[in-house]
Amino acid sequence: MAETQMPEEPLINVLLVDDNENNLLAMEVVLEKEKYTFHRATSGREALRILLREEDFSLILLDVKMPIMDGYETAALIYERDKLRQIPIIFITAHDYEEAAVFKGYEAGAVDFIRKPFNPEMLRSKVAVFTELYRKNQLLQRQEEKLQAINQELKQMNQSLEQRVLERTLQLEGVNRELKELNLSKDKFLSVISHDLRNPLTALLATSENLTRDSEKLQPERIKMFANIIHRTSHKILDQLNELVDWAKEQREKNNFNPQELQLRQSVNESLDLLRENAQQKNIVLENLVTEDLYIHADVLMFRSILQNVVTNAIKYTPAGGGSVAVTATATDGMIELCIRDRGVGMSAQTLDMLFGQVSTASLLGTSKEKGTGLGLLLVKDFVTMHGGTIRVESELDKGTCFLFTMPKIKTESIA
């Protein structure tokens, strides 16, 4: 902020109006030239011409008795202009102070009267009073202008500060939003790994445990079968892990998903294959009842994660020997609705209302000793929504559950 300087002393311009040159000279001598800047006029018209060029006068000494246009008429014309109304006028008169004349003078705008021949001390005193008032007013006006300039500068500084605070706040909000997105991406990735790899790993461990425990008792054919299961499952886990790593990298770099054309029955088979060993341990059959003429537009890994999450829960909460878990599909306008149906423990209406909330799966289903984070179902809903689909659940206690969700449909003829 610029340093405030003391205001300069204002110029004191005085307009002297008299048709007698001697009177004008006498007033200049009495009023001391060094204090004032004088402007002379010998008629009302000349005074008006001067005031048209110069408006910054602190005082007008105006003779009343002048030819053509007297002092009262001149004063009335001066005060017709708004910018001149603030200039005080002292009438100079050779007549007595008659009441009518005084009234007429004040009515015309006079602030005072001085009688000819004037007393020098009285003239100096009265002029000094009005010029001092003018000086004070000018100083106040300049001080006010400087204060306004300072206020404007402070206002601009405050606006600039507010703008910088707003920009910094928006930056922090952006960083916070990015951190939340990164944290959510991390949770999604961990959940995908947890749900997509845990079950085939469980089957792999169970098979290897059987082989290790009963290796001396097993027939060669049985050993070969277990070895084939371990070999096949291990390769599937490795392939799926590599796909998950590539998918996570693509999500981080592109911040989007990669939908493509999928043959629905084949995609369902690929997802169920990794879970068949787990289902067989509970004597549960996984059925793919999807017809071969259905195609969807979906992200491969997201779609597989949706299926494996839901089918894993169906196996988990279906009692051993509880029949089958079946996947069916129905074409609707522009979408295909898939249903994953089990014959498990089912869910109550209250549980259904809370199903996609931030609670654990075990607390929702309530009958299994296995605990979950509940993130799997949240991830399923998130992935379905990203495809423009919807998800809903139909369930009844002790009768089973059907998870229904939609995926974008591709017409068979467009594929051909």
PyMOL commands that set and color helices and strands:
alter all, ss='L'
color gray80, all
select helices_A, chain A and resi 21-30+33-35+44-53+71-78+82-84+99-108+120-213+220-254+264-273+276-281+300-316+349-353+361-365+375-386+412-415
alter helices_A, ss='H'
color red, helices_A
select strands_A, chain A and resi 13-17+37-41+59-63+89-93+110-115+259-263+284-288+295-299+323-331+335-341+391-396+400-410
alter strands_A, ss='S'
color yellow, strands_A
deselect
rebuild
show_as cartoon
